[in-house]
């Protein structure tokens, strides 16, 4: 979480924009995103150059000696943040407006790349050299402060805090998934280099970025020493859809900053006939919007066959099953109502998961996880598409703490179930003997069927009530009488001392 001096710096950056005349939150976040992307391009390029040298691999910097910008060829080094941030305000503004911004708009390899699609209509909106200079200085201070924090997640936390300032946050069911929850879900699913990964409601591409980071931490050599796997990783592995062009633009920049050249990030209504994907993906990671109902005429007909409803949270589950390959897996966040809702549609989608495929796990999360954006109670469903059943027993976990307070402040605390969840999930053989009074336990398939496919953990968890022995009323009254006598004696002594 962003606190203290770093939080003050970011708030100060927002104030600089306001003082400079940019007050629309979406405009501000876009301009900050562009500048952070430009900064990160420089840092990432330098890092990849060092890594390539260590691995003995060839590397060509995007800031080559000569870079084509429009009709001109210029010295690529002038486009590096580490160079132009030392220029005077006027020169910096000219370089940014005439060279750097046109340069980043044409990154991405071609007109068909995700990046090119969503940067094509991007506009540099900082009105004056002085404002640009102040913003660049402030961002340098923010990056310096981030270095001092020594937290691997701080870059994501800063970005999440910036996004939280968008006034429209929370509309249409959109709220950001906390970075540590995203990382937990990726750790649970452990993506492999040969996977094709999708988030059909990708927003700023948090799940795709976390998957990329996991692969880089665990399979870097396997990917970069195999030409086929490297090409798959850079150009064919990651897919994301959304209906917010601003989020798509941010998501495309986010992926490129993390070294993925051509993610397939596209403007698409995933629930409509715009989305033809069937049996395409090995892994789906998602936190789809829970905005209630939508127009049934816009929903793809084959989704309505699985569960006839207008509720997006149910339709997305049907969509995930359609988009997955046989044997493909999904980890997705759902509101609690999906787990125990009594409507025909609720029961139909749960039946499809339990009897038509293999439901592996239900992780119940506390209601404070999404604060301050929303107080909704949620759970995580993990399942494998089989098309012909396979659910033998379902693993339930009752998460009560995620490492942060469950109020609006979300300050770090010592209680954290996430490491335990990951450890237990990857050693399910040891879970068989657990009692239903424990944090986690198995529930047989037939018991779930007998309970109308109810997946609420409270339906199966047993609570142990400890007997408490209270003192008798006579003993309590005697103690009160003794205390009253002591009080009276004390008052008499105090009166004597005061001469009253």
N, C-alpha and C positions, 0 to 999 in steps of 0.2 A: 504494500500500500504506500501511496505517496504522502509523506508527512513532513513537518518541520521546514527546514530551509528550502528543500527542493520544491515543496508545495508552494511556498511563498514566491519562488522564482517563476514558477509556471503561472501563478496568478498575476505576477508582475508582467509577464509576457502578454497575457490577455489584456491587461490594462494599457500596454503600449499600443496594441492594435486599436483599442477603443479611442485613445487619445489621438491616434492618427486618422480617425474617421471610418475605420472598418468595424462595424458593430454587429453585422449579421453573423450569428454563431457558425453557420455552415460555411460562409466565406472565410472566416478566421481559421477554422479547422482545416479547410482545404489549403490555404496559404501556408499554414504551419506544416502540414503534411508534405507539401512540395519541398519546403526548405529542409525538413528533417530527411527527406528522401535524398536530396542533393548532398547533405552532410554524410549520410550513411553510404551513398554511392562511393564517395571518396574513401571512407573507412573500410568498406567491404572490398573494394578494389585492391587496396593495400594489403588487407588480410589474405585475400585469395592469391595475391602475388607471392606472399611469404609461404603460404601452404603449398603452392605449386612448386616453389623452389625446394622445400623440404621433401616433397614427394618425388622430385625429379621430373615433374610434368611441365610441358610447355604452357606458357600463359601469355595472353595478349591483353594488355590493359585497355579499358574502354577510353582512357585518357591518353591515347597514342600521341606520338610527337605531333602529328597533324590530324585534326578532326574536321570532318566536313559538316558545316553548319550552313544550311541554305546553299547559296552559290559560292560561299567562301570557305577556304581552308585556314584554320587558325591553330595556334599552339594549344594542344589539349590540356597542358598543365594549368592554363589560366582558368579552366573550367572546374578545377578542384577547389573544394571548400577551403582546404588548408592553405591555398594560395590566395584566392580572391578575398577572403575575410580580412586580410591585412590592407586591402586597398582603401583609399579615401572614399567617402560616401558617394560622390559623383561617379567616379570610375567604377565602383562596385555595382552601382545601379545600372550603368550602361552595359557592363559585362553580363549581369544577370538578365536584363531585358533583351539584349540583342544576341547573346551567345548561349548562356547556360540554360535558360528556359526553353528556347527552341531545340537545344540539344536533347534535353530530357524528354521533350514531347515526341521526339523521333526515335527514342530507344525502343527496343522490343522486337527488332528484327523485321518488321513488315506491317503492312496495313491490316493483316488478319490476326495479329497477336492481340491478346487480351489488353496488354498495356497500351498499344496503339489505339485500340478502339475507344478507350476511356480517357486517354490523354489528349485526343484529337481536339476536343472542345474545351480543354482546360485553359484558363486565362490567368495571367500574372496580374494581380490586382493591387499590389502595394503602390500607393500613389506617389510617394516622394522618396528621394535618396536618403533623407534623414530617417524616415521610418524604417526603411530596409536596414540601414546601418544599426539602428537601435535593436531591431529584431534579431539580427545576426549576432550582435554582442550578447544579447540575452540568451539566445540558444547556445552559444559557446559556454556561458556560465552554467546553463542547465546540464549540458553534457559533462562539464567538469564536476558538477555536483553528483551526477549519476555515477561517475567513476569512483567517487568517495564512498558511495553507499555499499559497494562491493556485493551486490545482489544480482544474480544472473537474470532475475525476472524484472529488474527495475525498468528496462526499456519498455517492456509491455505494460507495466504499471503506469508509467508516465503517459503512454499513449492512451491507455484506458481512462486516466484522469482527464486528459484533454477531451476525449470523446464525451465524458460525462457532462461537459459544459455545454453541449449542444442542447438548446432549449427543447427541441423536438424529441429528446430521448424518452422512450416509453410509449410513443404513439405507435399504432398499428401492431401492438404486441412486441415491439422491438426493445430488447434490453441486452446489454453486453454480458456475455458469459465470462465470469471471473477467470483470469489466466490460470490460476492454480487448479481450478476444476477442469479446464481444457486439458492441461498437462496430465492430470490424473486419468482422464478418459483415454488419452493417447497412450499412456503407460499401460493401462489395462488391455488395450487392443494390440499394442506392439506392431505397428506397420512394418512391412518387409519391403526390400528394394524392388521386388517384382509386382507389388500391388498397384492397382489403380484406385485412387482415393477421391471421394466426392463429399462436398457439403452443399446440399441443395438449397440452403438458406444461409449463405456464407458470410454476409455482412462484410467485415473488414478482413476476412480470411483467417481468423484466429486458429481454427482447427487445422487448416492446411499448413499454416506456418509452424504450429507445434509439431505436426507430423514430420515436416521437413527437418526441424531441429532434432527430433528423435532419431531420424534416419542418419543425420550427420554425426550424431553422438555415437551411434551403435554400428553403422554400416558404411562409414565414409570410404574406406579402402575398397570394399566390395563394389561400391558404386563407381568410383572414379578410376578403378583399374580394369573395368569391364566396359567396353565401348557401347554395347547394347544397353546395359543397365544405366549408364551415364546419360545416353540419349533419352531413355525412358524417363529418368528422373527430371531432366531439364525441360522436356517438351511434351510428355504424354502421361504423366502420373497424376497431376493435380487438376481437379475440376471443381468449380464453384459457381453457383447461380444465385442471383438476387434481383430485386426489383427497384433498388435504390442506386442510381448511377454514381452518386457521391461515394457510397460505400464500396461499389465496385472499383472505382478509381483508386481509393485508398487500399483496397485489397490487392489490386494488381501491383501497386507500388510496394506494398508490404512483401509480396512474394518475390519481386525482383530484387529487393534489398537483401533478401535471404538467399539469393543465388539461384532462384528458379527462373530460367530465361523465358519460358513460354507456358505459363499456367493457362488452362482453359477457363477463364473467368468471364461469364457471359450474363447479359441482361436477359432474364427469363423468369416467367411465372411458372415455377416448378410444378404446381398442381394442375396446370391447364394443358391443353393439347399442344401448346408450344414446346412441351418437354417430351420428346419421343423416346427417351432413354429406357431401355429394358434389358435386364440381365447383363449389365455393363461393368459394374464395379465390384472390387474385392472388399472394399471397406467404405462405410459411410459413417461419418462423425458429424453430429448436428445438434443444434439447439433451435428447432424451428419456432416460428412465431406462434403465440397463443392468443390471437386477436379475436377469438370467438367464432362468429359465423361469416361466411362469404356467399356470394351469388352462386347458386348451384349450377347455373348455366355455363359458368366459366370453368368448372371442374372437369377434368378428364373422365370420360365415361367408365373406363376400366377401373378407376379408383373407387367409384361409387358402387361397383359390383362387389367390392370387398366389404365396404361399410357405407351404407347410404346415409350420409350426413353432410352438414355444411360446416362442421367444426374442423378447423385447420389442424389441430393437434392430432386428430384421428386420421384425417386424410394423409398427413405426412407419413404416418406409420405405414399405411397402405402403399404410399409412394416408395418408401425405402425398400419394402419387400419386392416391388416391381423392378426397381433399379439395380438391385443386387444380383450378382451372378449366383447360381446354385453353389452353395458353400461359402458365399460372401457373408461378411459379418457387419453388424451395426451396433454402435453405442450412441444413444440419443437421450436428450433430456426431455421429460414430459411433465406437465402439471399433474398433481396428485389425482385430480379427477379422472384421468385416463386409467388409473390403476384400480379404481373402485366404482366408477360411474355405472349406473344401473340401466341406462338406455339401451335399446337394441343395438345401436351402432357401437357403443362402448363394449358391450359383450362380444359383438361380432369380431372386432379387431383383436381383442384379447384371445378369443378362441382361435383365431387364425395364427397368432403367435405361439400359443401353447400346443394346439393340436395339428396345425398345418405346417409348423416349422419347429425350430429348437430354441426355446427361450432359455437362456443360460443364467441370467442374473437380474435382480431388481435391487437397486441401491437407493434407499430412502434418504433424502437430504433434508436438513432442517430449513425452516422457512426463511431464515435470515441470510441465506447464501447469496441472494440477489439484491440485498439491500445495498445502497439506498434507493436503487432504481425500482425495485418491486419487492413485495413481501410474500409472494406466492410460494406455496410449498411445492416442491418438485421431487422427482425421482429420476434415476438413470436406468434405462432398459438396455440390456445387452442380449442380442439374439443372432442366430445363424439362419440364413435362408436355406431350407432343404426342399420345400414344396411338398413334402410327404411326412411331416411330423418329425419326431425324434426327441421331444422333450421327455426326459425321464424324471428329473427332479430339478427344481429351481433354487438357486442360491440367493438368499436374502441377506442384506446387511443394513443395520440401523445406524446410519451416520448421525452423530449428535454434535460433532465439532469439526471444523475445517481449518483450524489454525488462526481464525479471526473471530472477534466478538460478533455476535449475531444481531447487533443493533445497527443503527444508521452509520455509526462511526467506523465500524469494521476495523478496529485496531488489532494488531497481532496479539495472540494469546498462546499459551503453551499447549492447550488441549488441541489435538489434531488427529483425526481418524484416518486421514488419507494414506499415510505409509502403511497402516495396518490393512486397509482395504486392498491396496495393491499386493501386499505380501500374501494375504489370504486367498485372493482371487487366483494368483499364480501357483497356489498349492492347495487346490480344492480337495485333493485326496485326504488331506488332514482335517477337512471340515465335517466329514461324515458323522463323527461322534458327538458333535456339539449339541447341547441342549437348546431349547427355544427361549431360554432365559439369557442366552449369550448375545453378543453383538451381531453374530452371523449364524446362519443355520440353513439346512436344506429343507424344502417342502416337496413331498412327492407330487408328481403330475396329477394323479387321481384325486388327491385332496383339493387341489386347485380347481379341477373340473367340478367337483361336488359343491364347491363354494361359488358357482357361477363365474368362474375364472377371475375371481377377486385377487388382485395382486398387491393389495395394501398390506404392509408388514404387520400392522396392528391386528390383522385378521388371524395371524399365525403366531405372533410373538406371545410368550407367556411372561407374566409379571410375577415376581416373587414378593409376597407381602410379609414383611417381618413383624412378628408379634411384639407389640410395645406394652410394657407393664407400667401403669400409672399408679401413683400413690392413692390411697383411699381418701375420700372426702374428709373423714374425721382427722386424718394425719395432716392434711393441708390446712384445715381450719385451726388445728392446734398450733401449727407453725405460724400462721397469720396472727393468732392471739399472742404468741410469744414475741413476735416482731412488734406488735402494737405496744406491749408492755415496755420493751426496750426503747421504743421511740418516745414514750411518755416519760420514762426515767431520764432519757437524754435531754428532753425539753426542760425538765425541772432543773437539771444541773446547769443548763445554759442560762436559765432565768436567774439562778442564784449568782452565777458569775457576772451577769450584767446588772445585778441588783434590782431586778424587776419584781 
